[in-house]
Amino acid sequence: MAQSSSPQHIAVLGGGIAGLAAAHRLASLGHRVRLFEQSGRIGGAVRSESAGGWLVECGPNSLQESSEEVAGWWKEFGLDGDRLEASPLAKNRYLVRNGRLVPVPMGPGSFFTTPLFSAGAKARLFGELFSRKRTRTGEASVGQFLRDHFGAEVVRYAVQPMISGIYAGDPERLSAREIFPQLWELERTHGSLLRGLIAGAKAKRAAGKKTIAKLISFRGGLTAFPEAVASRLPAGSIALKSRVERLVPGDGWRVIGSGEAGPFEERFDRVVSTLPAPALARLVVGAGAERPLASLEGIEHPAVTSLFLGYRRDQVAHPLDGFGALVPSAEKRSVIGILFSSSLFPGRAPEGHVGLTVMIGGMLQCDVARLPLERLLELARADLKDLVGATGEPVFVRHSFWPQTIPQYGLAHAGFRESIARCERSNPGLFVGGQAVDGISVCQCFKAGRALAERALAPA
Ligand SMILES: Cc1cc2nc3c(=O)[nH]c(=O)nc-3n(C[C@H](O)[C@H](O)[C@H](O)COP(=O)(O)OP(=O)(O)OC[C@H]3O[C@@H](n4cnc5c(N)ncnc54)[C@H](O)[C@@H]3O)c2cc1C
């Protein structure tokens, strides 16, 4: 990629994994960077804590190592010795139906016998193979799009809990085109999504391409990733407790904000922002009071509580032989998902104990996530007793509350993308990307940060 020849002085906004990726890329290409982070730590949503033999992931719990490129990052950042692959048990997943954990079918054989879906729903799903090609002119929600293909029951008992588990989202409010661009395209090219997926897998096999998608973490937890990236930045490049409030163009850019020691103002050639949408919406750009990205306030970010509960092994009846369980909203429970954290990776619980991560809230029950800890514990304990046979008080509790988690790529998301593009066009030298538009997983955000750095250096 062609890059700006003379070293630039570049501000990076946001110290999550996207900002760190951007700063690292820029620094490794010989540019001077300064990364501004409003909190007192780097990593953003990625946060691991350990105490008394427990290792808790407060935010993301695992990464999808989905390509050789991703696998190469661990070597690049000296993390391969600490990399942990999830237990083979992680391929077992559960869904709750009629108050019980039911294994998710992993192949056609188990699909036909599973009690998860009625005979009618199975027949409807099979019938999808005969769908005709279709080009949609407008947007469709994930719920609508997949209902058109697989019927209402599959959406209610499989799609809704999956969307809730990944996006803390509501399938009726997320855009199918944004969330499943490949499926959107398959509908146009093949009609049937199943036929399209089968054809894609066949073509890949014929070309000798292997899909490696491994679930991984690190010995000390996911926080090792942002820490390793940060440790490779030149000394003094990270400004913690420094909230950016205003960007003023003119002879480069002035970055203005407030920090621990009072207000600050620094001059840069370019600015790269990986701020989340609510922070972008508040950002003043220019000498006046203009907030060109104010419309991004319209991107919803649900509240989520992550409760890590430790039990003695003999307190939990379920074998916990899997990744965890997702709970469809139709089941009317308080928890939206349970991760069997200590079954996934070693070193998450002391000997003779197990650790469960319970997710509460999301788009369909934000208010529940905001309840006080005592009430959350009551609700979680009641659900865990019914679903995995956990009895008595947990011996270890860690409560992480996320008031605004994952950005929801809803039906109006294309308009938000356009607002960002317009803002960049009218403010040369300002580059905006990351979680708000480039995908929500840790690996997508890392990749997006790197791509943003490349874009900031490309000749106009
Ligand atoms: C509970 C939870 C579970 C998740 N589970 C998974 C999972 O299992 N796997 C997975 O891949 N992903 C998961 N994710 C998603 C993933 O963790 C995030 O999408 C990703 O880490 C976001 O990275 P980021 O750098 O774009 O943003 P963030 O991590 O949000 O970082 C943005 C940073 O900007 C800072 N900031 C904000 N405003 C300002 C300002 N004005 N000035 C300076 N700094 C500012 C913030 O303090 C923050 O540190 C999960 C997220 C959460 C919350």
The ligand as a Gaussian input file, in Angstrom:
#p B3LYP/6-31G(d) Opt

LIG

0 1
 C      -19.797000      -7.958000      27.796000
 C      -19.150000      -8.062000      26.424000
 C      -18.907000      -9.327000      25.881000
 C      -18.295000      -9.430000      24.627000
 N      -17.981000     -10.685000      24.138000
 C      -17.181000     -10.790000      23.041000
 C      -16.569000     -12.042000      22.711000
 O      -16.740000     -13.050000      23.418000
 N      -15.764000     -12.076000      21.610000
 C      -15.499000     -10.975000      20.844000
 O      -14.744000     -11.059000      19.866000
 N      -16.055000      -9.766000      21.151000
 C      -16.865000      -9.645000      22.245000
 N      -17.348000      -8.418000      22.629000
 C      -17.163000      -7.253000      21.734000
 C      -15.758000      -6.653000      21.787000
 O      -15.195000      -6.817000      23.068000
 C      -15.801000      -5.164000      21.455000
 O      -16.646000      -4.880000      20.369000
 C      -14.399000      -4.645000      21.116000
 O      -13.495000      -4.995000      22.145000
 C      -14.459000      -3.145000      20.909000
 O      -13.159000      -2.629000      20.734000
 P      -12.960000      -1.093000      20.363000
 O      -11.541000      -0.765000      20.510000
 O      -13.602000      -0.806000      19.049000
 O      -13.869000      -0.292000      21.421000
 P      -13.741000      -0.200000      22.996000
 O      -13.157000      -1.422000      23.566000
 O      -15.084000       0.226000      23.472000
 O      -12.690000       0.975000      23.193000
 C      -13.019000       2.322000      22.976000
 C      -12.199000       3.136000      23.968000
 O      -12.459000       4.520000      23.733000
 C      -12.425000       5.172000      24.983000
 N      -13.115000       6.464000      24.850000
 C      -14.454000       6.697000      24.721000
 N      -14.675000       8.025000      24.596000
 C      -13.464000       8.635000      24.619000
 C      -13.039000       9.992000      24.499000
 N      -13.914000      11.007000      24.314000
 N      -11.701000      10.268000      24.578000
 C      -10.789000       9.262000      24.748000
 N      -11.142000       7.965000      24.876000
 C      -12.456000       7.649000      24.788000
 C      -13.120000       4.195000      25.917000
 O      -12.816000       4.453000      27.283000
 C      -12.593000       2.864000      25.415000
 O      -11.454000       2.441000      26.137000
 C      -17.958000      -8.262000      23.889000
 C      -18.214000      -6.992000      24.434000
 C      -18.776000      -6.886000      25.700000
 C      -18.973000      -5.518000      26.304000

